[in-house]
Amino acid sequence: MNINLNVRITLDPKIMAGKPVIRGTRIPVDMIVRMIAQGMAESEIIAEYPQLIHEDIKAALIYAAEVVSDEEVFPIAATA
């Protein structure tokens, strides 16, 4: 499935202080990712937020992955 993030995700300084949200909602991408990380099933998320569809949840995960993949990592020495 090919998801166009520009259709699903928007950033607007007037909405949620510019956090990325699902277009047409005030549902932040990070909230969706957190719900999935806490073990919520996609069906549970959609039941709680019926304005979301499968493609919105996939777009949130893809967006999060792309943000993290562009992050620069500077290794530090581990201490015991």
C-alpha positions, -999 to 999 in steps of 0.1 A, spaced: 0 0 0 14 33 -10 3 61 13 9 98 4 18 114 37 9 149 25 -27 138 21 -29 122 56 -5 143 78 -5 180 83 15 205 103 -1 239 111 11 263 137 -26 271 145 -34 234 152 -19 217 182 10 242 183 23 229 150 25 192 160 19 168 131 -17 157 131 -40 136 110 -54 160 84 -88 174 93 -85 164 129 -67 175 161 -53 139 166 -15 141 169 7 115 152 26 109 184 -6 99 202 -14 73 176 21 59 178 19 58 216 -14 40 216 1 13 193 32 11 215 9 5 245 -7 -24 228 -39 -10 214 -52 -27 183 -60 -6 153 -96 -15 157 -96 -1 193 -80 31 181 -106 35 154 -134 27 179 -121 55 201 -115 79 172 -141 70 145 -129 98 123 -97 78 117 -93 51 90 -67 25 84 -47 47 61 -44 74 88 -29 50 113 -4 36 87 5 72 77 12 80 114 36 51 117 53 58 84 57 95 94 72 85 127 96 61 110 107 88 86 113 113 113 134 89 133 154 77 102 165 113 95 178 117 131 215 120 136 229 96 161 261 104 181 273 73 200 284 77 235 305 54 256 284 31 279 293 32 316 287 4 340 
